[in-house]
Amino acid sequence: MNPKNDTTSLPPNAVIGIVGGGQLGRMSAIAAAQLGFRTHVLAATQDEPAVQVSHSATIGSHSDPATLRAFAEAVDVVTFEFENVSADGLDLLSSIRPVRPSGAILRISQDRAQEKTFLGSVDVDVAPWRLVTDEASLHEVAEALGYPFILKTTRLGYDGKGQRRVMKPEDLVAAFDALEPKPLVAEGMIDFGMEVSVMVARGVHGTVRCFDVTENRHVNGILDLSLAPARLDPEVAQNAQDMARRIAEGLDLVGLLGVEMFVGRDGRLLVNEIAPRPHNSGHWTMDACPVDQFAMHVRAVTGLPLPEPVRHSDAVMKNLIGPDDMALWPEIIAAPRLIPHLYGKAQARPGRKMGHVNVIFPRGSLPGEFGVEAALKPLAPG
């Protein structure tokens, strides 16, 4: 049987292979254990967050064929927890075991130009954009989009990295020279009222489930705060879920997908990017839903049923970033309302995600700004 087409549900104690040893793999491994599965992580070092909580691990490169073959032989299904995995490596793995989501989906999400082209093919709106291959096309794009606009690498960008704002013609060449690898994409600046995301899961038999739309706020390009549910008109929220569903079906997704969107001041939705894995903006589900995003991901890749997502509480998620937030750990762990989730990282470097906290509220009672700040003490500003 072709491993890619096997839709049989995996039994308890089957082994889920996770490519990548970061915090998303860690939380996926914990969810897998709760569902009776074992996890085997492919990671670069022994002390990575996912390795710390997994049943077993292979330490090596996700682009080394011998390492990949040994890893595949030790598991029953393969998934991944970050996008900068070798897609060629996933192709090798898929010749031995099912890989969910597929390498084809990873290739689309790894390249912003391919991603935007795909989104257009399934009638999903994105910001105006152009491909920039050289300095000549750079000037043509600047004239077409107008100032200001954003230059981004097509690959390897995350948490605000790999992009430059081009505010005026004098910034153009310096921004182009500073960004690697090329080609680049240029995106028109959007006057939006809110950034939101939808976590969507799709199972081996085509069942699609969407979590509630989440409102996201960023600081220095890194997600700082998520509020669930997003404070949107119900029709706009439904449109966001419908778009996420259309993307999942268009990709023939098996697994979980995060869809980030801009909400225009007129309610129009534009998709910013997609991520075929659990997502930082879905961490609120860990304490506000009976089946959270990680359990839904595990269910999808192992062929288990996908229940309708249920949010029993409203929630706020706050990331813990670098040494400044971790210096508050004694106060955080003592706070009665903060639900902490640490990732097991040894060094609290600036800009590094060390963990997050959730605060839950009775369903329908998400507070306003002052209430959110009060609930997040001691992490609230001021």
Secondary structure by P-SEA (a helix, b strand, c coil): cccccccccccccbbbbbccccaaaaaaaaaaaaabbbbbbbccccccccccccccccccccccaaaaaaaaaaccbbbbccccccaaaaaaaaacbbbcccaaaaaaaacaaaaaaaaaaacccccbbbbbccaaaaaaaaaaaccbbbbbbcccccccccccccccccaaaaaaaacccccbbbbccccccccbbbbbbbcccbbbbbccbbbbbbccccccbbbccccccaaaaaaaaaaaaaaaaaacccbbbbbbbbbccccbbbbcccccccccccccccccccccaaaaaaaaaaccccccccccccbbbbbbccaaaaaaaaaaaacccccccccccccccccccccbbbbbccccccccaaaaaaaacccccc
